[in-house]
Amino acid sequence: MVGGGARTIDAMPKSSVERRLRQVARRLVQLREELGVSAEQLAHLTDAADDARLRALVSETPVSSRDHTDAERHAEAMRRHHADVAEEIARLETEQDELLDRLLAESR
C-alpha cells in the first residue's frame, strides 16, 4: 500500500475491505509467531557468535577466526530477518488501521 494506499482502500467495496481485513489479521498472527521464533533464534545465534569471538581471541587460530566470522554472519542474517518481520508487522498494522477506519466511515 505504498504511495497512495488510502486511495486504494477508499476504492474498495465493503466486502473487499472485510476480506482484506481478515487476510491482514491472519498474516499478522503468522508474523507475530515468526517474530517470536526469530527472537529466540537471534538470541541463540548472538550467544554463539559471542562464544566464537571469545574462542577466536583466546586461541588466535585461523579456524577459530573463521568460526567467529561464520557465526557473526549467521547472527547478522537473523538480525536482518527479525527486523524485516517487525517492519512487515508495522506495515500490516497500518494497513489494518486504514481498513478499520474505512469500515467505520462506511457505518456512519
SULLINZI-V736169 format. One record per helix or strand of 3 or more residues. SS is the DSSP state (H for helix, E for strand). FROM is the first residue (numbers start at 0). TO is the last residue. If there is no record, write none. Layout:
BEGIN
ss:from:to
SS:FROM:TO
SS:FROM:TO
END
This chain:
BEGIN
ss:from:to
H:4:9
H:13:58
H:61:106
END
